[in-house]
Amino acid sequence: MHTLVEMRGVKVHFPLQRGETVRAVDGVNLALAPGEAVGLVGESGCGKSTLARALLRLIPLSAGEVWFDGKPLHRLPERELRPLRRHMQIVFQDPMASLNPRMRIGHILAEPLEVHGLARGKQAWQQAGRLLERVGLPSEYLHRYPHEFSGGQRQRICIARAIATQPRLLVADEPTSALDLSIRAQIHALLRDLQRELNMAILFVTHDLHAVRQVCSRVLVMYLGKMVESAPAERLFTAPAHPYTRALLDAVLEPRPSQARRPRNLPVGDVPTAVRVPAGCRFHTRCPYAQERCRVEEPELRAVDESHQVACHYPLSAEAKP
């Protein structure tokens, strides 16, 4: 299968003043096929957003390679990187912080078209109206300002701006975490429709496992800067192989409190700091199944089956369903 995006051994480290280093992303491999929707999940601070920004070269790499459609993003100068940016777009978590409060929506949507030479003047304004309608908003809203919209409407506007250049890759970084449940469902449905319509690959960064199940066909699980599991969405939800993945699933609240079960196998303690990463398996300090080998030997991603990989010395059996 053709690969649109590939990350090889990516590291993003942030030096501190005292000679210490924050190892936010610490040797991650990732691949996306054209038109594929992949979820990237994990607890806050695990490195999800840092990895997403490194993919788009919004922050520099400390080591590793990033390839987009066969082109080495990690070593391209800005002059050669700029034409590729129209094919790689991002939707951030806070839509209000992503929109210029002094610009009308029409100008906000027309700007990427003009920057990349796709349309200008009246033609760009007309395309901006069609973009609004594409995300479920009337074109009359072009003359309004961002503060005149609700949170869900603003996020739709951010999505419209992101797809203005017809990108091949969309990074959605926690796009619905600040929205209520009904609006979340609408945004998730919109992303699915746009993915099919534009044959657009999506990297969906979130801690919301319900959203992943609605939007993505494959899920990647991160813990403390490392990828610990990769599997098709349905298999991950029914037969997780890593104890951390199972703990994430066990922590999900039931939609009906009357049917809620007691959580089980939840990890104890807090996530270790990325400055002092534990030796061996990074999850062993919180894992209920940890053994001596886990404390001294770091596990590598290995195949459970053809489409399922896990970084665990003692993966859970298929029968141990959450």
JOZI-V226047 format. One record per pair of residues at least 24 apart in sequence whose C-alpha atoms are under 10 Angstrom apart, sorted by the first residue. I is the first residue (numbers start at 1). J is the second residue. Records with the same first field share a line. If there is no record, write none. Layout:
BEGIN
I->J + J
END
This chain:
BEGIN
1->33 + 34
2->32 + 33 + 34 + 69 + 70
3->31 + 32 + 33 + 34 + 67 + 68 + 69 + 70
4->31 + 32 + 33 + 34 + 35 + 36 + 67 + 68 + 69 + 70 + 71 + 168 + 169 + 201
5->30 + 31 + 32 + 33 + 34 + 55 + 66 + 67 + 68 + 69 + 70 + 71 + 168 + 169 + 201
6->30 + 31 + 32 + 33 + 55 + 65 + 66 + 67 + 68 + 69 + 70 + 71 + 72
7->31 + 32 + 51 + 54 + 55 + 64 + 65 + 66 + 67 + 68 + 72 + 73 + 74
8->63 + 64 + 65 + 66 + 67
9->63 + 64 + 65 + 66
10->51 + 54 + 55 + 61 + 62 + 63 + 64 + 65 + 66 + 74 + 226
11->50 + 51 + 54 + 60 + 61 + 62 + 63 + 64 + 65 + 225 + 226
12->47 + 50 + 51 + 54 + 59 + 60 + 61 + 62 + 63 + 64 + 225
13->50 + 60 + 61 + 62 + 63 + 225 + 274 + 275
14->62 + 275
15->275
16->275
20->275 + 276
21->274 + 275 + 276
22->225 + 273 + 274 + 275 + 276 + 277
23->47 + 62 + 224 + 225 + 226 + 273 + 274 + 275 + 276 + 277
24->48 + 49 + 50 + 51 + 224 + 225 + 226 + 273 + 274 + 275
25->49 + 50 + 51 + 54 + 61 + 62 + 63 + 222 + 223 + 224 + 225 + 226 + 227 + 274
26->51 + 62 + 63 + 64 + 224 + 225 + 226 + 227 + 274
27->62 + 63 + 64 + 225 + 226 + 227
28->64 + 65 + 222 + 225 + 226 + 227 + 228
29->64 + 65 + 66 + 226 + 227 + 301
30->55 + 66 + 220 + 227 + 230
31->66 + 67 + 68
32->68 + 169 + 201 + 202 + 203 + 218
33->69 + 169 + 200 + 201 + 202
34->69 + 168 + 169 + 199 + 200 + 201 + 202
35->168 + 169 + 195 + 196 + 197 + 198 + 199 + 200 + 201 + 202
36->169 + 195 + 196 + 199 + 200 + 201 + 202 + 203 + 216 + 217 + 218
37->169 + 170 + 171 + 191 + 192 + 195 + 196 + 200 + 201 + 202 + 203 + 204 + 212 + 215 + 216 + 217 + 218 + 219
38->171 + 201 + 202 + 203 + 204 + 205 + 212 + 215 + 216 + 217 + 218 + 219 + 220 + 230 + 231 + 232 + 233
39->172 + 202 + 203 + 204 + 205 + 206 + 207 + 208 + 209 + 211 + 212 + 213 + 215 + 216 + 217 + 218 + 219 + 220 + 221 + 230 + 232 + 233
40->172 + 173 + 174 + 203 + 204 + 205 + 206 + 207 + 208 + 209 + 212 + 216 + 218 + 219 + 220 + 221 + 222 + 227 + 230
41->174 + 204 + 205 + 206 + 207 + 208 + 209 + 212 + 219 + 220 + 221 + 222 + 223 + 227 + 245 + 248
42->205 + 206 + 207 + 208 + 209 + 220 + 221 + 222 + 223 + 224 + 225 + 227 + 228 + 244 + 245 + 248
43->206 + 207 + 208 + 221 + 222 + 223 + 224 + 248 + 271
44->206 + 207 + 223 + 224 + 271
45->222 + 223 + 224 + 225 + 271 + 272 + 273 + 274
46->221 + 222 + 223 + 224 + 225 + 226 + 227 + 271 + 272 + 273 + 274
47->222 + 223 + 224 + 225 + 226 + 227 + 274
48->173 + 174 + 204 + 205 + 206 + 207 + 220 + 221 + 222 + 223 + 224 + 225 + 226 + 227
49->92 + 171 + 172 + 173 + 174 + 205 + 206
50->173 + 225
51->205 + 225
52->90 + 171 + 172 + 173 + 203 + 204 + 205
53->90 + 171 + 173
55->88 + 171
56->84 + 85 + 88 + 89 + 90 + 169 + 170 + 171
57->81 + 85
68->168 + 169
69->168
82->116
83->116
84->116 + 167
85->116 + 165 + 167 + 169
86->112 + 113 + 115 + 116 + 162 + 163 + 164 + 165 + 166 + 167 + 168 + 169
87->162 + 163 + 165 + 166 + 167 + 168 + 169 + 170 + 200
88->162 + 163 + 165 + 166 + 167 + 168 + 169 + 170 + 171 + 200 + 201 + 202
89->159 + 161 + 162 + 163 + 164 + 165 + 166 + 167 + 168 + 169 + 170 + 171 + 172 + 202
90->158 + 159 + 161 + 162 + 163 + 167 + 169 + 170 + 171 + 172 + 173 + 175 + 202 + 203
91->155 + 156 + 157 + 158 + 159 + 160 + 161 + 162 + 163 + 170 + 171 + 172 + 173 + 174 + 175 + 204
92->155 + 158 + 159 + 171 + 172 + 173 + 174 + 175 + 176 + 205
93->155 + 172 + 173 + 174 + 175 + 176 + 177 + 178 + 179 + 205 + 206
94->151 + 154 + 155 + 158 + 173 + 174 + 175 + 176 + 177 + 178 + 179
95->146 + 150 + 151 + 152 + 153 + 154 + 155 + 156 + 157 + 158 + 159 + 175 + 176 + 178
96->146 + 147 + 149 + 150 + 151 + 154 + 155 + 158
97->146
98->146 + 154 + 155 + 158
99->145 + 146 + 147 + 154 + 155 + 157 + 158 + 161
100->145 + 146 + 147
101->145 + 146 + 147 + 148
102->145 + 146 + 147
103->143 + 144 + 145 + 146
104->141 + 142 + 143 + 144 + 145 + 146
105->129 + 132 + 139 + 141 + 142 + 143 + 144 + 145 + 146 + 154 + 157 + 158 + 161
106->131 + 132 + 139 + 140 + 141 + 142 + 143 + 144 + 145
107->142 + 143 + 145
108->142 + 145 + 146 + 157 + 158 + 160 + 161
109->142 + 157 + 158 + 159 + 160 + 161 + 162 + 163 + 164
110->142 + 161 + 164
111->161 + 164
112->161 + 162 + 163 + 164 + 165
113->161 + 164 + 165
114->165
115->165
116->165
117->165
118->164 + 165
127->164
128->160 + 161 + 164
129->160
130->160 + 164
131->156 + 157 + 159 + 160 + 161 + 162 + 163 + 164
132->156 + 157 + 158 + 159 + 160 + 161 + 164
133->160
134->159 + 160 + 163 + 190 + 194
135->159 + 160 + 163 + 187 + 190 + 191 + 193 + 194
136->160 + 186 + 190
150->179
151->176 + 178 + 179 + 180 + 183
152->176 + 178 + 179 + 180 + 182 + 183 + 184 + 186 + 187
153->183 + 187
155->179 + 183 + 187
156->186 + 187 + 190 + 191
159->187 + 190 + 191 + 194
163->194 + 198 + 200
166->198 + 199 + 200
167->198 + 199 + 200 + 201
168->195 + 198 + 199 + 200 + 201 + 202
169->195 + 198 + 199 + 200 + 201 + 202 + 203
170->195 + 200 + 201 + 202 + 203 + 204
171->201 + 202 + 203 + 204 + 205
172->202 + 203 + 204 + 205 + 206
173->203 + 204 + 205 + 206
174->204 + 205 + 206 + 207 + 208 + 211
175->204 + 205 + 206
176->206 + 208 + 211
177->206 + 207 + 208 + 211
184->211
185->210 + 211 + 214 + 215
187->211 + 215
188->212 + 214 + 215 + 216
189->214 + 215
190->215
191->215
192->216
207->248
208->248 + 252
209->233 + 237 + 248 + 249 + 252
210->249 + 252 + 253
213->237
218->307 + 308
219->308
220->245 + 309 + 310
221->245 + 248 + 310
223->271 + 282 + 283
224->271 + 272 + 273 + 274 + 277 + 278 + 282 + 283
225->274 + 277 + 282
226->282 + 300 + 301 + 311
227->300 + 301 + 309 + 310 + 311
228->281 + 282 + 283 + 299 + 300 + 301 + 302 + 309 + 310 + 311 + 312
229->301 + 302 + 303 + 304 + 308 + 309 + 310 + 311 + 312
230->301 + 302 + 303 + 304 + 307 + 308 + 309 + 310 + 311
231->303 + 304 + 305 + 306 + 307 + 308 + 309 + 310
232->307 + 308 + 309
235->307 + 308 + 318
236->308 + 321
237->321 + 322
238->318 + 319 + 320 + 321 + 322
239->316 + 317 + 318 + 319 + 320 + 321 + 322
240->308 + 310 + 315 + 316 + 317 + 318 + 319 + 320 + 321 + 322
241->304 + 308 + 309 + 310 + 311 + 312 + 314 + 315 + 316 + 317 + 318 + 320 + 321
242->283 + 287 + 309 + 310 + 311 + 312 + 313 + 314 + 315 + 316 + 317
243->267 + 283 + 284 + 286 + 287 + 288 + 289 + 290 + 312 + 314 + 315 + 316
244->283 + 284 + 286 + 287 + 288 + 312
245->310 + 322
246->316 + 320 + 321 + 322
247->287 + 322
248->322
249->321 + 322
250->322
263->322
264->322
265->289 + 322
281->311 + 312 + 313
283->312
284->312
289->314 + 315 + 316
290->314
END
